[in-house]
Amino acid sequence: MVRPRKVFAQHWLKSDKALDAIAKAAGCSTNDRILEIGPGTGILTRRLLPLVQSLVAVEIDRDLCALLAKQLGKRENFLLLQGDFLTLDLPSHLGGFPNFQNPNKVVANIPYNITGPIIEKLLGTIAYPNSTPFDSIVLLIQKEVAERLYAKPGSRTFGALSVRVQYLAECELICHVPASAFEPPPKVDSAVVKLRPRQIEIPATDPKRLENLVKLGFAAKRKMLRNNLPSVIDRDRLTQLLEQLNINPQARAEDISTQQWVTLSNLLTSE
């Protein structure tokens, strides 16, 4: 048995309850082509393989790859790629495997220290959304990060990450997962979330401007928004725009919904 390695932030999920919740949230069918990031020892992989058309797993740990290849390598609907998902050019690697191309769903228990970059690669950014979005993305991540993803405006957890993700996808909390569900247990609790990339109803006229606006707006969360944006808009003019949008002129960045951020950005773009 391969032992968890700290360098890869590995913690083996052992809870049947959590595994069942992940599989159920994925809603797999025989038409689905799954991408699994960091399969580890393959405990989730084994649950998914009988349910789907194909599953491509990306694992950075060579020892785990040897284990997975030995145990699952003969399954026709399983493909294992060794490498770092963040730098891996997935389409080029799948070019010679037609049954595994264009995965439509992601299911993964990902390393907590690179959650942000992984989500960004899966969804894209406000300025550059993923041009071929997944049907759904089910992730087991740190509880505190999960809370930021599905946070509502006005809450302390609503921040720049909330706006960036909610602009691109609907986010749903599936369940909480205690540290005791892992071996070894991490120092934090976890949660399963489901992201559904969506068509943006009212997109930003200038996505790069929106990205910059959100970044500046949340740069100092305790300050009122009008004190965070002097480099892009005069304070008095911002107050007028906030009032036009029925937003309290003394509002902080966390008080403004994702759609209000888009509308504010579009108003500034049109001036």
SEDODREN-175223 format. One record per atom (N, C-alpha, C): residue in one letter; x, y, z. Coordinates in steps of 0.2 Angstrom, whole numbers, plus 5000, padded with zeros to 4 digits. Example, Ala and Ser with C-alpha at 12.3 -4.5 7.8 and 13.67 -1.06 7.14 Angstrom:
<atoms>
a506649725039
a506249785039
a506649845039
s506449895035
s506849955036
s506450005039
</atoms>
This chain:
<atoms>
m500449945000
m500050005000
m500450065000
v500350114996
v500750174995
v500550225001
r500950245005
r500850295010
r500750365008
p500250405011
p500150475009
p500750515010
r500850555005
r501450595005
r501250675006
k501650705011
k501450775012
k501650815007
v502150805003
v502350844997
v501750854992
f501350804992
f500750814987
f500050824991
a500150844998
a499550855002
a499050795001
q499250735002
q498850675001
q498550655008
h497850645007
h497450615013
h496950575009
w496950505011
w496550465008
w495850465011
l495350475007
l494650475009
l494450405010
k494150395016
k493950325018
k493250315020
s492850375020
s492150375022
s491650345016
d491350295017
d490850275012
d490250325011
k490150355016
k489550405016
k489750465012
a490450485012
a490650545008
a490750515001
l490950455000
l491050434993
l490450424990
d489950404993
d489250394990
d488950464988
a489050514993
a488850574991
a489150604985
i489750594984
i490150624978
i489850584972
a489850524972
a489550484966
a488850504965
k488450514970
k487750534968
k487750604965
a488150654968
a488150714965
a488350724958
a488850674956
a489050674949
a488550654945
g488050614947
g487450594943
g487750554936
c488150514937
c488450474931
c488050434927
s488150434921
s487750384917
s488250354912
t487950304908
t488450274903
t488650314897
n488350374897
n488550414891
n489150464894
d489250464900
d489750514903
d490450494902
r490850544901
r491550534900
r491850584906
i492150544911
i492350584917
i493150594917
l493250654920
l493950674922
l494050674929
e494450634932
e494650634939
e495350654940
i495350704944
i496050734946
i496250714953
g496850684953
g497150654959
g496750594962
p496750534958
p496350484960
p496650444966
g497250464968
g497550424974
g497550354973
t497250314978
t497350244978
t496750214974
g496350264971
g495750234966
g495150214970
i495050234976
i494450214980
i493750244977
l493850314974
l493250344971
l493250314964
t493850304960
t493850284954
t493450214953
r493550174957
r493250104957
r492450114957
r492250164961
r491450174961
r491150204955
l491650244951
l491350274946
l491450234939
l491950194939
l492050154932
l491450114930
p491150084934
p490550034932
p489950084929
l489950144931
l489350184929
l489450234923
v490050234920
v490250284915
v490450254909
q490450294903
q490750274897
q491550264897
s491850314900
s492550314901
s492750364907
l493350354909
l493650394915
l494350404913
v494550464913
v495250474912
v495550504919
a496050474922
a496250504929
a496950534928
v497050584931
v497750624931
v498050624938
e498550584938
e498950574945
e499650604944
i499850644949
i500550664949
i501050614952
d500850574956
d501250534960
d501450464956
r502050454955
r502250404951
r502150334954
d502150334961
d502050274964
d501350254964
l500850304965
l500150294964
l499950274957
c500350304952
c500150284945
c500350204944
a500850184947
a501050114947
a500550064950
l500250094956
l499750054959
l499150054955
l498950104952
l498350114949
l498350074942
a498950074939
a499050044933
a498949964934
k499249944939
k499249874941
k498549844943
q498149884946
q497449864948
q496949884943
l496949934940
l496449954935
l496649964928
g497249954926
g497549964920
g497149924914
k496849864916
k496549824911
k495849834909
r495549884913
r494849904911
r494849944905
e494449934901
e494449964894
e494150034895
n493850054900
n493550124900
n493950164905
f494550144906
f495050184911
f495650204908
l495850264908
l496450284905
l496850334911
l497450314912
l497850344917
l498350394914
l498450454916
l498950494914
l499350524920
q500050514919
q500450534925
q500650604923
g500550654928
g500850724927
g500450764932
d500650834931
d500350884935
d499750914931
f499150904934
f498550934930
f498651004928
l498951044933
l498951114931
l499351134925
t499851094923
t500251104917
t500151054912
l499651004913
l499550954908
l499150984902
d499250974896
d498850994890
d498450934889
l497850924892
l497450864892
l497250854885
p496950894881
p496750884874
p497250844870
s497850874870
s498450844866
s498550764869
h498550754875
h498650694878
h498150644876
l497550664875
l496950624873
l496850614866
g497250654862
g497150644855
g497150584852
g497550534854
g497550464852
g497050414855
f496650444859
f496150404863
f495450424862
p495150414856
p494450444855
p493950434860
n493950374863
n493450354868
n493550404875
f494050434875
f494150474881
f494250544880
q494150564874
q494150644872
q493550674875
n493650744876
n493150784878
n492750764884
p493050754890
p492650734896
p492150784897
n491550764899
n491050814900
n490850824908
k491150784912
k491050794919
k491750784923
v491850824928
v492450814933
v492150794940
v492550744942
v492450724949
v493050714952
a493250744958
a493850744961
a493950764968
n494350734971
n494550744978
n495250784977
i495250844977
i495850884975
i496350904981
p496950914980
p497450944985
p497151014987
y497151024993
y496851084996
y497351144994
n497951134994
n498451194993
n498451214986
i498151184981
i498051214974
i497351214972
t496851214976
t496151224975
t495951274970
g496251334971
g496051394967
g496351384960
p496951364959
p497251354952
p496851304948
i496651254952
i496251194948
i495551224946
i495251254951
i494551284949
i494651334943
e495151374943
e495251414937
e495351384931
k495751324931
k495851294925
k495251254922
l494851234927
l494251204925
l493651254922
l493651304926
l493151354924
l493351414919
g494051424919
g494251484916
g494251544921
t494251604918
t494251664922
t493651704919
i493551764922
i493051804920
i493251834913
a493851844912
a494051874905
a494151814900
y494251754902
y494351704898
y494051634900
p493351634900
p493051574902
p493251514898
n493151454901
n493351394897
n492851384891
s493151384885
s492751384879
s492351324878
t492551264881
t492151204881
t492051184888
p491551214891
p491351204898
p491151134900
f491251104906
f491051044908
f490251044909
d489950994909
d489250994911
d489151004919
s489650974923
s489650984930
s490350964933
i490450994938
i491150984942
i490950974949
v491150914951
v491050894958
v491750884962
l491850924967
l492450934970
l492450924978
l492850884981
l492950884988
l493550924990
i493350984993
i493851034995
i493851055002
q494251095004
q494251125011
q493651165012
k493351155018
k492651185020
k492651255019
e493151285022
e493251365021
e493251385014
v493551355010
v493551375003
v492851365000
a492551305001
a491851284999
a491351345001
e491451365007
e490951415010
e491051485006
r491651495003
r491751554999
r491451544992
l491451484990
l491151474983
l490451484983
y490051464988
y489351474987
y489051524992
a489451564994
a489351624999
a488851674996
k488351705000
k487951754997
k488151824999
p487951874995
p488151944996
p487951965003
g488352005007
g488252025013
g488551975019
s488751915017
s489151875022
s489851885022
r490151865028
r490851875028
r491251835023
t491051785021
t491351735017
t491351755010
f490851805008
f490851825001
f491351864999
g491751844994
g492351884992
g492451884985
a493051904983
a493251904975
a493151834972
l493351784976
l493351714973
l492551694972
s492151714977
s491451704976
s491151734969
v491351794968
v491151834962
v491451804956
r492051784956
r492351754950
r492051684948
v491951644953
v491651574952
v490851584950
q490551624954
q489851634953
q489651664946
y490051704944
y490051734937
y489951674932
l490351624933
l490451574928
l490051514929
a489851504935
a489451434937
a489051444943
e488551404943
e488051394949
e488451344954
c488451364960
c488851324965
c488351304970
e488351234972
e487951204977
e488351164982
l488151174988
l488451134993
l488151064993
i488551014993
i488250944993
i488250915000
c488750915004
c488850895011
c489450915014
h489550915020
h490150925024
h490450855025
v491150865026
v491450795027
v492050815032
p491950775038
p492450795044
p493150765042
a493550795046
a494250775045
a494350695046
s493950675051
s493950605053
s493850555047
a493550585041
a493450535036
a494050525031
f494550545033
f495250545029
f495750505034
e496250475030
e496750445033
e497450465029
p497850505032
p497850535039
p497350595039
p497050605045
p496550665045
p496850725044
p496650775039
p496950835038
p496750885044
k497050945045
k496950985050
k496351025050
v495951015044
v495351055043
v494751015040
d494151035041
d493650995039
d493551015031
s493150975028
s493050975021
s492350985019
a492150985012
a491550995010
a491550975002
v490950945000
v490850924993
v490450984990
v490651004984
v490251054981
v490151034974
k489651064971
k489551044964
k489451114960
l489851124955
l489851184950
l489551164944
r489051204942
r488751194935
r488951254931
p489451244926
p489551304922
p488951324918
r488851384917
r488151414914
r488251464909
q487751474905
q487751534900
q487651594904
i488051644904
i488051704907
i487451744905
e486951754909
e486351794907
e486451864904
i486851904908
i487051974907
i487851974907
p488151964902
p488951954903
p489252024903
a489852024906
a490152094906
a490352114899
t490252184898
t490452204891
t491152204890
d491552224896
d492252214896
d492452174902
p492552104900
p492752064906
p493352074909
k493852104906
k494452124909
k494352174914
r493952224913
r493752274917
r493452254923
l492952204922
l492652174928
l493052144933
e493552104930
e494052064934
e494452114938
n494652174935
n495052224939
n494652254944
l494052264942
l493552304947
l493452264953
v493352194952
v493252154958
v493852144962
k494452144959
k495052134962
k495252194967
l495052254964
l495152314968
l494652324973
g494052304971
g493552314976
g493652274983
f493952214982
f494052174988
f494752174991
a495152224988
a495752234990
a495852244998
a495352285000
a495252305007
a494552295009
k494352235011
k493652225012
k493352265018
r493652295022
r493352335028
r493252405026
k493552425020
k493352485018
k492752495013
m492452545013
m491852555009
m492052555002
l491652534997
l491852524990
l492152584987
r491852644989
r492052704986
r492752724988
n492952694993
n493652714995
n494152664992
n493952614989
n494352564986
n494452574978
l494052614975
l494052614968
l494252684965
p494652724969
p494852794966
p495252794960
s495552734959
s496052734953
s495652724947
v495052704947
v494652684941
v493952734941
i493752764946
i493152804946
i493152854951
d492952914950
d492952964955
d492352944960
r492552964966
r492152944972
r491352964971
d491353034969
d490653054968
d490253024963
r490653004957
r490252974952
r490052904954
l490552874958
l490352804960
l489752804965
t489752854969
t489152864973
t488452864969
q488552904964
q487952914959
q487752844956
l488252814954
l488052744951
l487752694956
l488052694962
l487852654967
l487052664968
e486952734969
e486252754970
e485752734965
q486052734958
q485652714952
q485452644953
l485952604956
l485852534956
l485452514963
n485252564966
n484952544973
n485352514978
i486052534977
i486452504982
i486752564987
n486752544993
n486952594998
n487652624997
p487752684996
p488352714994
p488952704999
q488752675005
q489252655010
q489352585010
a489152555005
a489252475004
a489952455004
r490052405006
r490752375005
r490752324999
a491252294997
a491252254991
a490852184993
e490852164999
e490552105000
e489752115000
d489552175000
d488752185000
d488452184993
i488952174988
i488652184981
i488652114978
s488052094975
s488052034972
s488452034965
t488551974963
t488951954957
t488651994951
q487951994950
q487652024945
q487652104945
q487652124952
q487752204952
q488452224951
w488952174952
w489652194950
w489652194942
v489352154939
v489352154931
v488952214929
t488452234932
t488052294930
t488452354931
l488852364937
l489252424938
l489752424933
s490152364932
s490652364927
s490452394920
n489852364918
n489552384911
n489352464911
l489152484917
l489052564917
l489652604916
l490152574919
l490852614919
l491152604911
t490952544908
t491252534902
t490852584897
s490252594898
s489852634893
s490052704894
e490352734899
e490452804900
e491052824895
</atoms>
